[in-house]
Amino acid sequence: LIHLLVLSGLKVAVFARIVQGALTPVLGRQAAWPALGLIALYAMVGGATPAAVRASAMGGLAIAASHLGRPSHVWTSLALTAAAMLGWRPELAWDVGFQLSFAGTAAIILLTPAIASRVAFLPLVLREPFAVTCAAQVGTLPMMATDFHVVSPVAPVANALTLPVLPVLVACGLLLGALSPLPDVARAVAIPISGLVAYIEQVGYMLARIPVAAITVPRFPTWLGVAYYSALGPAIAGANSTGHRRKLGFVTAAVAPAAISLAALLMWAHAPQEAVVLNVGDGQAVLLRGPGGAILIDGGPSPARLQDELGTQLPPWQRKLDAIVITAPGLGHIGGFAGFDRPATTVLLPNVALTGSAWRTAAFEQAARGASIRRLVAPMTARIAGFELQALAPEPGAPGDQVGAAYLGLRAVSGSGLSFCDFSDLDLDAQIVAATRLRGACTYLFLPSGGRSRLSPDLERRAITRSTQLIASRSSGRLAAGFPPSVLRTDQEGTITLPL
């Protein structure tokens, strides 16, 4: 019911009718122009969110068309509003509110009549909000699952029971605003309104107690959303057609998602070796993947973000990792492993006595699931999932209680010979020693500490060539002075995929 709190098309319609009803006796036909100005003001007061601007613009176009004696076409209004908003701010195309508002509106226009006709047994006062909510939910389901990770099957029922009282609440709210200079009168008028608010609260409370009121969707890959809409679009077209076109629409609705799903499966099965720097915020997590399996190096600071990223990057059937590598004990490296539910075959750790206990907990949880624990020091090598992991640090006997002195530095080499170097958060002295262990330059170099400090000169000379690509994983802020502008940053690029 959160949408009851935001500015919607229904609220704009109610507001427009109230304004026009109040101004028409005074201004006659000219009441349309002040009404348009007040609707624009209403949108700004509502925060000028994409949904508010969309609703106000479409409502304003309908009023203007009526005043000018021109027909109003809802698809033309929707397209014109979207074009104007994107022309003003093109980045809105990636705004969740913009996407939900326009997708939901389009779905309401397309699906509401068909849904309403199938629930004709409901009273009209319940039928319309139920059909509208079902239509909006069908049109925005992949977006809700992707961005909010929750889907509510009881939402249509909740809206059918509460939306009929919304116009009354909007009108009463405007009346209370006008009565604000008379607080005693406003309090008296608010008494019956409080009953309506209590009714909405109880509806939400009772329906929220149903076990399936909110279904959590931990991950919803992009290909699944594409498959969903590839079925929904032709199905709607087929339902609104006859004869050959009707059959073609339904056949396409069945074949298209199956073809997209098959293509996604084939791409995963034959995916080339890649290093994926996950966008986990102020920390680091790198996924090495290929036909031979997957290796996760560190987990970043957030369990939720790590799970989301892995759900997007790995196919649904690939739950088990070939290896988990913990390079350092800091929160930015192991925070994401709290409650981590993916098992691993092997856990790689630096062979030193690191401080802290969180990294031990993560390793022991994997060991309890059957993982083998393997400790590395330079210059050991591990061959896992088609990658050769060359340990560059720590040195045998390195002080594990000293920050940055004994973390695990790696050079991962693919079957094609390309390499990804991860020096964790090694300090400058440890970097100097690690540089001597390098068996070649790095194709990709993951900057220590998110690029907040410079590399040691020795490491720069041995690891970096003109073709080396530098990568930094961080949430925000500037890089240390001296790094080139070509550095790829997760706070700017999002998750970064590097071919190996």
C-alpha positions as CSV (number, residue, x, y, z in Angstrom):
1,L,0.0,0.0,0.0
2,I,3.0,2.3,-0.1
3,H,1.8,3.8,-3.4
4,L,-1.1,5.4,-1.4
5,L,1.5,7.8,0.0
6,V,2.9,9.0,-3.3
7,L,1.4,11.2,-6.0
8,S,-0.4,9.0,-8.5
9,G,-2.7,9.5,-11.5
10,L,-5.8,8.9,-9.4
11,K,-4.8,11.6,-6.9
12,V,-4.1,14.0,-9.8
13,A,-7.5,13.2,-11.3
14,V,-9.2,13.9,-7.9
15,F,-7.3,17.1,-7.4
16,A,-8.1,18.3,-10.9
17,R,-11.8,17.7,-10.5
18,I,-11.8,19.5,-7.1
19,V,-9.9,22.5,-8.6
20,Q,-12.0,22.7,-11.7
21,G,-15.2,22.3,-9.7
22,A,-14.2,25.2,-7.4
23,L,-13.0,27.5,-10.2
24,T,-15.5,26.9,-13.0
25,P,-18.4,28.9,-11.3
26,V,-16.0,31.8,-11.1
27,L,-13.9,31.7,-14.2
28,G,-16.0,29.5,-16.6
29,R,-14.1,27.9,-19.4
30,Q,-11.0,29.8,-18.4
31,A,-10.8,27.7,-15.2
32,A,-8.7,25.1,-17.1
33,W,-5.6,27.3,-17.1
34,P,-5.4,28.0,-13.4
35,A,-6.1,24.3,-12.9
36,L,-3.1,23.4,-15.0
37,G,-0.9,25.7,-12.9
38,L,-2.2,24.2,-9.7
39,I,-1.6,20.6,-11.0
40,A,2.0,21.6,-11.7
41,L,2.3,23.1,-8.2
42,Y,0.8,19.9,-6.8
43,A,3.5,17.8,-8.6
44,M,6.3,20.0,-7.2
45,V,4.8,19.8,-3.7
46,G,4.7,16.0,-4.2
47,G,8.5,16.0,-4.7
48,A,8.6,16.3,-8.6
49,T,9.4,12.5,-8.7
50,P,9.1,10.8,-12.1
51,A,5.8,9.3,-11.1
52,A,4.5,12.7,-10.0
53,V,5.6,14.5,-13.1
54,R,4.2,11.7,-15.4
55,A,0.8,11.7,-13.6
56,S,0.6,15.5,-13.6
57,A,1.7,15.9,-17.2
58,M,-0.8,13.4,-18.5
59,G,-3.6,14.9,-16.4
60,G,-2.7,18.4,-17.6
61,L,-2.7,17.2,-21.3
62,A,-6.2,15.7,-20.8
63,I,-7.5,19.0,-19.3
64,A,-5.9,21.1,-22.1
65,A,-7.3,18.8,-24.8
66,S,-10.8,19.1,-23.2
67,H,-10.6,22.9,-23.0
68,L,-9.4,23.2,-26.6
69,G,-12.1,20.8,-27.9
70,R,-9.5,18.3,-29.1
71,P,-9.7,14.5,-28.6
72,S,-7.4,13.1,-25.9
73,H,-5.5,9.9,-26.7
74,V,-3.9,8.2,-23.8
75,W,-1.1,6.6,-25.7
76,T,-0.2,9.9,-27.3
77,S,-0.2,11.6,-23.9
78,L,2.0,8.8,-22.4
79,A,4.5,8.9,-25.3
80,L,4.7,12.7,-25.3
81,T,5.2,12.8,-21.6
82,A,8.0,10.2,-21.7
83,A,9.7,12.0,-24.7
84,A,9.6,15.3,-22.9
85,M,10.9,13.9,-19.6
86,L,13.7,12.0,-21.3
87,G,14.6,15.0,-23.5
88,W,14.9,17.1,-20.3
89,R,16.8,14.5,-18.3
90,P,18.0,11.5,-20.4
91,E,19.3,9.7,-17.3
92,L,15.7,9.2,-16.1
93,A,15.7,6.1,-18.4
94,W,17.7,4.3,-15.7
95,D,15.5,5.7,-12.8
96,V,13.5,2.9,-11.2
97,G,10.6,5.3,-10.4
98,F,10.4,6.4,-14.1
99,Q,10.5,2.8,-15.3
100,L,7.8,1.6,-12.8
101,S,5.6,4.6,-13.5
102,F,5.5,4.2,-17.3
103,A,5.5,0.4,-17.4
104,G,2.7,0.3,-14.8
105,T,0.6,2.9,-16.7
106,A,1.0,1.1,-20.0
107,A,0.0,-2.2,-18.4
108,I,-3.0,-0.6,-16.8
109,I,-4.1,0.8,-20.2
110,L,-3.6,-2.6,-21.9
111,L,-4.8,-5.1,-19.3
112,T,-7.4,-3.5,-17.0
113,P,-10.4,-4.0,-19.3
114,A,-9.6,-7.6,-19.9
115,I,-9.0,-8.3,-16.2
116,A,-12.1,-6.4,-15.1
117,S,-14.3,-8.4,-17.5
118,R,-13.1,-11.6,-15.9
119,V,-14.0,-10.5,-12.4
120,A,-17.4,-9.1,-13.3
121,F,-18.9,-10.9,-10.3
122,L,-17.2,-8.3,-8.0
123,P,-19.0,-5.1,-7.1
124,L,-17.9,-2.2,-9.3
125,V,-16.4,-0.3,-6.4
126,L,-14.0,-3.3,-5.9
127,R,-13.7,-4.5,-9.4
128,E,-11.9,-1.5,-10.9
129,P,-9.1,-1.1,-8.2
130,F,-8.6,-4.9,-8.2
131,A,-8.2,-5.0,-12.0
132,V,-5.9,-1.9,-12.1
133,T,-3.6,-3.3,-9.4
134,C,-3.4,-6.7,-11.1
135,A,-2.6,-5.0,-14.4
136,A,0.1,-2.8,-12.9
137,Q,1.6,-5.8,-11.1
138,V,1.7,-7.9,-14.2
139,G,3.4,-5.1,-16.1
140,T,6.1,-4.4,-13.5
141,L,6.7,-7.8,-11.9
142,P,10.3,-8.2,-13.2
143,M,11.2,-4.6,-12.1
144,M,9.8,-5.2,-8.6
145,A,11.6,-8.5,-8.3
146,T,14.9,-7.0,-9.6
147,D,14.9,-3.7,-7.8
148,F,13.0,-4.5,-4.6
149,H,13.4,-8.3,-4.4
150,V,9.8,-8.8,-3.2
151,V,6.5,-9.6,-4.9
152,S,3.1,-9.3,-3.1
153,P,0.3,-11.6,-4.2
154,V,-2.2,-9.9,-1.8
155,A,-1.6,-6.4,-3.3
156,P,-4.6,-6.6,-5.6
157,V,-6.9,-7.5,-2.7
158,A,-5.4,-4.8,-0.5
159,N,-5.9,-2.2,-3.2
160,A,-9.4,-3.3,-4.0
161,L,-10.3,-2.7,-0.3
162,T,-8.5,0.6,0.1
163,L,-8.5,2.5,-3.2
164,P,-12.3,3.3,-3.1
165,V,-11.7,5.5,0.0
166,L,-8.6,7.3,-1.5
167,P,-10.6,10.1,-3.3
168,V,-12.4,10.9,-0.1
169,L,-9.1,11.1,1.8
170,V,-7.5,13.3,-0.9
171,A,-10.5,15.7,-0.8
172,C,-10.5,15.7,3.0
173,G,-6.8,16.3,3.1
174,L,-7.1,19.4,0.9
175,L,-10.0,20.6,3.1
176,L,-7.9,20.2,6.3
177,G,-5.1,22.1,4.6
178,A,-7.5,25.0,4.0
179,L,-8.7,24.8,7.6
180,S,-5.2,24.9,9.1
181,P,-5.6,28.6,10.3
182,L,-8.5,27.3,12.4
183,P,-7.0,24.4,14.4
184,D,-10.0,23.7,16.5
185,V,-12.3,23.4,13.5
186,A,-9.7,21.3,11.7
187,R,-9.4,18.9,14.6
188,A,-13.2,18.4,14.6
189,V,-13.2,17.7,10.8
190,A,-10.3,15.3,11.2
191,I,-12.3,13.0,13.5
192,P,-14.2,11.1,10.7
193,I,-11.1,11.1,8.5
194,S,-9.2,9.3,11.2
195,G,-11.7,6.5,10.9
196,L,-10.8,6.0,7.2
197,V,-7.1,6.1,8.0
198,A,-7.6,3.5,10.7
199,Y,-9.5,1.3,8.2
200,I,-6.6,1.4,5.7
201,E,-4.2,0.6,8.5
202,Q,-6.2,-2.4,9.6
203,V,-6.5,-3.7,6.0
204,G,-2.8,-3.5,5.6
205,Y,-2.2,-5.1,9.0
206,M,-4.5,-8.0,8.5
207,L,-3.3,-8.8,4.9
208,A,0.3,-8.5,5.9
209,R,-0.2,-11.4,8.4
210,I,-1.0,-13.8,5.6
211,P,2.1,-16.1,5.1
212,V,2.4,-15.4,1.4
213,A,1.7,-11.6,1.7
214,A,5.3,-10.9,0.6
215,I,7.4,-13.3,-1.4
216,T,11.1,-12.6,-1.3
217,V,12.9,-12.9,-4.6
218,P,16.6,-13.0,-3.8
219,R,17.7,-12.7,-7.4
220,F,16.1,-12.1,-10.7
221,P,18.5,-12.3,-13.7
222,T,18.1,-9.9,-16.6
223,W,17.5,-12.7,-19.1
224,L,14.5,-13.9,-17.2
225,G,13.0,-10.4,-17.3
226,V,13.6,-10.3,-21.1
227,A,11.9,-13.7,-21.4
228,Y,9.0,-12.5,-19.3
229,Y,8.3,-9.5,-21.5
230,S,8.8,-11.5,-24.7
231,A,5.9,-13.6,-23.6
232,L,3.7,-10.8,-22.2
233,G,3.9,-8.6,-25.2
234,P,2.8,-11.2,-27.8
235,A,0.2,-12.6,-25.5
236,I,-1.4,-9.2,-25.1
237,A,-1.3,-8.7,-28.9
238,G,-2.8,-12.1,-29.5
239,A,-5.6,-11.5,-27.0
240,N,-6.5,-8.3,-28.8
241,S,-6.4,-9.9,-32.3
242,T,-8.4,-12.4,-34.3
243,G,-7.7,-15.1,-36.8
244,H,-4.2,-15.7,-37.9
245,R,-2.7,-12.9,-35.9
246,R,-4.3,-14.2,-32.7
247,K,-2.6,-17.6,-33.2
248,L,0.7,-16.0,-34.2
249,G,0.6,-13.9,-31.0
250,F,0.1,-16.9,-28.7
251,V,2.6,-19.0,-30.5
252,T,5.2,-16.2,-30.2
253,A,4.4,-15.8,-26.5
254,A,5.3,-19.5,-26.0
255,V,8.3,-19.7,-28.3
256,A,10.1,-16.4,-27.6
257,P,10.7,-16.9,-23.8
258,A,11.8,-20.5,-24.5
259,A,14.2,-19.4,-27.1
260,I,15.6,-16.6,-24.9
261,S,16.0,-19.0,-22.0
262,L,17.8,-21.6,-24.2
263,A,20.1,-18.9,-25.5
264,A,20.9,-17.8,-21.9
265,L,21.7,-21.4,-20.9
266,L,23.9,-22.0,-23.9
267,M,25.8,-18.7,-23.3
268,W,26.4,-19.8,-19.7
269,A,27.5,-23.3,-20.7
270,H,30.0,-22.0,-23.3
271,A,31.0,-18.7,-21.5
272,P,34.7,-17.8,-22.0
273,Q,37.0,-17.2,-19.0
274,E,36.4,-13.9,-17.4
275,A,37.3,-11.8,-14.3
276,V,34.2,-10.0,-12.9
277,V,34.9,-7.2,-10.4
278,L,31.6,-7.1,-8.5
279,N,30.0,-3.8,-7.5
280,V,29.8,-4.5,-3.8
281,G,30.5,-1.0,-2.5
282,D,33.5,0.0,-0.4
283,G,35.3,-3.3,-0.5
284,Q,36.3,-5.9,-3.0
285,A,34.9,-9.1,-4.5
286,V,36.1,-10.7,-7.7
287,L,34.5,-13.6,-9.5
288,L,36.7,-15.7,-11.8
289,R,34.5,-17.8,-14.0
290,G,34.7,-20.0,-17.1
291,P,33.7,-23.3,-18.5
292,G,35.8,-25.0,-15.8
293,G,33.9,-23.4,-12.9
294,A,34.0,-20.3,-10.7
295,I,36.3,-18.9,-8.0
296,L,35.2,-16.1,-5.7
297,I,38.0,-13.9,-4.3
298,D,36.8,-12.1,-1.2
299,G,33.2,-11.1,-0.5
300,G,33.0,-7.4,-0.1
301,P,31.3,-5.7,2.9
302,S,27.6,-6.6,2.4
303,P,26.0,-10.1,2.3
304,A,23.0,-8.8,0.5
305,R,25.0,-7.1,-2.3
306,L,27.3,-10.1,-2.7
307,Q,24.3,-12.5,-3.1
308,D,22.6,-10.1,-5.6
309,E,25.8,-9.9,-7.7
310,L,26.4,-13.6,-7.7
311,G,22.8,-14.3,-8.5
312,T,23.2,-12.1,-11.6
313,Q,26.5,-13.4,-12.7
314,L,26.0,-17.2,-12.2
315,P,23.4,-19.5,-13.7
316,P,20.6,-20.6,-11.3
317,W,21.9,-24.2,-11.3
318,Q,25.5,-23.2,-10.4
319,R,25.2,-23.0,-6.6
320,K,28.6,-24.4,-5.7
321,L,31.8,-22.5,-6.2
322,D,35.1,-24.3,-7.0
323,A,37.0,-22.1,-4.5
324,I,36.6,-19.2,-2.1
325,V,39.7,-17.1,-1.6
326,I,40.0,-14.9,1.5
327,T,42.9,-12.5,1.0
328,A,42.6,-10.3,4.1
329,P,40.6,-10.1,7.4
330,G,39.1,-6.7,6.9
331,L,35.3,-6.1,6.7
332,G,35.7,-5.0,3.0
333,H,37.0,-8.5,2.2
334,I,34.9,-10.8,4.4
335,G,31.8,-8.9,5.5
336,G,29.8,-10.4,2.6
337,F,30.4,-14.0,3.8
338,A,28.1,-13.5,6.9
339,G,25.4,-16.1,6.3
340,F,26.8,-17.0,2.9
341,D,24.7,-19.9,1.6
342,R,26.8,-21.1,-1.4
343,P,29.1,-24.1,-0.7
344,A,32.7,-24.2,-2.0
345,T,35.0,-27.1,-2.8
346,T,38.1,-25.4,-1.5
347,V,38.9,-22.4,0.7
348,L,42.2,-20.6,0.1
349,L,43.8,-18.6,2.9
350,P,47.1,-16.9,3.5
351,N,49.3,-19.3,5.6
352,V,49.9,-16.8,8.4
353,A,48.2,-16.1,11.8
354,L,45.8,-13.3,10.8
355,T,44.1,-11.2,13.4
356,G,40.3,-11.2,13.9
357,S,37.7,-14.0,13.9
358,A,35.3,-13.3,11.1
359,W,37.5,-14.8,8.4
360,R,37.9,-18.0,10.5
361,T,34.1,-18.2,10.9
362,A,33.7,-18.0,7.1
363,A,36.3,-20.6,6.5
364,F,34.9,-23.0,9.2
365,E,31.4,-22.7,7.9
366,Q,32.6,-23.8,4.5
367,A,34.7,-26.6,6.1
368,A,31.5,-27.8,7.8
369,R,29.9,-28.2,4.4
370,G,32.8,-30.3,3.2
371,A,35.2,-27.8,1.8
372,S,39.0,-28.4,2.1
373,I,41.1,-25.7,3.6
374,R,44.3,-24.8,1.8
375,R,46.8,-22.2,2.9
376,L,49.1,-20.4,0.5
377,V,52.4,-18.5,0.7
378,A,54.6,-17.2,-2.0
379,P,55.6,-18.7,-4.4
380,M,53.0,-21.5,-4.2
381,T,50.6,-22.2,-7.1
382,A,47.1,-23.6,-7.2
383,R,45.3,-24.8,-10.3
384,I,41.5,-24.5,-9.9
385,A,38.6,-24.2,-12.4
386,G,40.9,-23.7,-15.4
387,F,42.9,-20.9,-13.7
388,E,46.4,-20.9,-12.4
389,L,46.6,-19.0,-9.1
390,Q,50.1,-17.8,-8.4
391,A,50.6,-16.7,-4.8
392,L,52.7,-13.4,-4.7
393,A,52.3,-12.8,-1.0
394,P,52.6,-13.4,1.9
395,E,56.1,-14.5,2.4
396,P,56.7,-17.4,4.8
397,G,56.9,-16.1,8.3
398,A,55.2,-12.8,7.5
399,P,53.8,-11.1,10.6
400,G,50.0,-11.7,10.5
401,D,49.2,-9.2,13.3
402,Q,50.6,-6.3,11.2
403,V,48.1,-4.7,9.0
404,G,48.9,-5.1,5.3
405,A,52.0,-7.1,5.8
406,A,50.8,-10.7,5.4
407,Y,47.7,-10.6,3.1
408,L,47.3,-12.9,0.1
409,G,48.4,-11.5,-3.2
410,L,47.5,-13.4,-6.3
411,R,48.1,-13.4,-10.1
412,A,45.4,-15.4,-11.8
413,V,46.3,-16.7,-15.2
414,S,43.7,-18.0,-17.7
415,G,44.2,-20.7,-20.3
416,S,44.9,-18.0,-23.0
417,G,47.7,-16.5,-20.9
418,L,45.9,-13.3,-19.8
419,S,46.3,-12.4,-16.2
420,F,44.4,-10.7,-13.4
421,C,46.5,-9.4,-10.5
422,D,44.9,-8.9,-7.0
423,F,47.3,-7.5,-4.4
424,S,44.6,-7.3,-1.8
425,D,45.4,-4.5,0.7
426,L,49.2,-5.1,0.9
427,D,51.2,-2.3,2.3
428,L,54.1,-0.8,0.4
429,D,56.8,-3.0,1.9
430,A,54.8,-6.1,1.1
431,Q,54.2,-4.8,-2.4
432,I,57.9,-4.5,-3.0
433,V,58.5,-8.1,-2.0
434,A,55.4,-9.3,-4.0
435,A,56.8,-7.6,-7.1
436,T,59.8,-9.9,-7.1
437,R,57.5,-12.9,-7.2
438,L,55.8,-11.8,-10.4
439,R,56.3,-14.1,-13.3
440,G,55.1,-11.6,-15.8
441,A,53.2,-8.3,-16.2
442,C,49.5,-8.1,-15.4
443,T,46.8,-7.8,-18.1
444,Y,44.5,-6.4,-15.4
445,L,45.6,-5.0,-12.1
446,F,43.2,-4.6,-9.2
447,L,44.4,-1.6,-7.2
448,P,45.0,-2.3,-3.5
449,S,42.7,-0.4,-1.0
450,G,40.5,0.8,-3.8
451,G,43.2,3.0,-5.3
452,R,43.3,5.3,-2.3
453,S,47.1,5.1,-2.2
454,R,49.8,4.7,-4.9
455,L,51.5,1.4,-5.7
456,S,55.1,0.9,-4.8
457,P,57.4,1.9,-7.6
458,D,58.9,-1.6,-7.8
459,L,55.4,-3.1,-8.3
460,E,54.5,-0.5,-10.9
461,R,57.6,-1.2,-12.9
462,R,57.2,-5.0,-12.9
463,A,53.4,-5.3,-13.1
464,I,52.2,-2.5,-15.3
465,T,52.8,-2.1,-19.0
466,R,51.2,0.3,-21.5
467,S,48.4,-2.2,-22.1
468,T,47.6,-3.0,-18.4
469,Q,44.1,-2.0,-17.4
470,L,43.8,-0.7,-13.8
471,I,40.6,-1.4,-11.8
472,A,39.4,0.1,-8.5
473,S,36.6,-1.2,-6.4
474,R,35.1,1.5,-4.1
475,S,31.9,3.3,-3.2
476,S,33.0,6.9,-3.9
477,G,35.8,9.4,-3.6
478,R,38.9,10.3,-5.5
479,L,41.8,8.0,-6.5
480,A,45.3,8.7,-5.3
481,A,47.1,11.3,-7.3
482,G,49.0,9.9,-10.3
483,F,46.6,7.3,-11.5
484,P,45.5,7.7,-15.1
485,P,41.9,8.7,-16.0
486,S,41.5,5.3,-17.7
487,V,41.1,3.5,-14.4
488,L,37.8,1.5,-14.4
489,R,35.9,2.1,-11.1
490,T,32.9,0.2,-9.8
491,D,31.3,3.3,-8.4
492,Q,31.2,4.7,-12.0
493,E,30.9,1.6,-14.1
494,G,29.1,-0.8,-11.8
495,T,30.1,-4.4,-12.1
496,I,33.1,-4.7,-14.5
497,T,33.5,-7.8,-16.7
498,L,37.0,-8.4,-18.1
499,P,37.7,-11.0,-20.7
500,L,40.5,-13.5,-20.0
